[in-house]
Amino acid sequence: MFKILAKINHWVLPNYTKEQLDLTKATKMQKAIIAWKYYVTTRAVG
């Protein structure tokens, strides 16, 4: 289930790595998206 969710995240949610987002300047929403993507990715891999 998490592998499918990870693919959906990849297509739908923004990629902050390519945008070179500075985490110290990220908004709460951007931090929430980063945390969600991290959670799903770690569950999909493990």
C-alpha positions in Angstrom: 0.0 0.0 0.0 2.8 2.4 0.9 4.5 1.8 -2.5 1.4 3.0 -4.3 1.1 6.0 -2.0 4.8 6.8 -2.6 4.2 6.9 -6.4 1.1 9.1 -6.0 3.2 11.5 -3.8 5.9 11.6 -6.4 3.4 12.6 -9.1 1.2 15.0 -7.0 3.3 16.7 -4.4 6.1 19.2 -5.1 9.7 18.2 -5.1 11.5 20.6 -2.8 14.9 19.0 -3.6 14.8 20.2 -7.2 13.7 23.6 -6.0 16.5 23.7 -3.5 14.2 24.7 -0.6 16.0 26.0 2.5 14.4 24.1 5.4 15.0 27.1 7.7 12.8 29.2 5.5 10.1 26.6 4.8 6.5 27.3 5.8 4.6 24.9 8.1 2.8 23.5 5.1 6.0 22.7 3.3 7.4 21.1 6.4 4.3 19.0 6.7 4.6 17.8 3.1 8.2 16.9 3.6 7.4 15.0 6.8 4.5 13.1 5.0 6.7 12.2 2.0 9.5 11.0 4.4 7.0 8.9 6.4 5.5 7.2 3.3 8.9 6.7 1.7 10.4 5.0 4.8 7.4 2.7 5.1 7.5 1.8 1.4 11.2 0.9 1.5 11.1 -1.0 4.7 
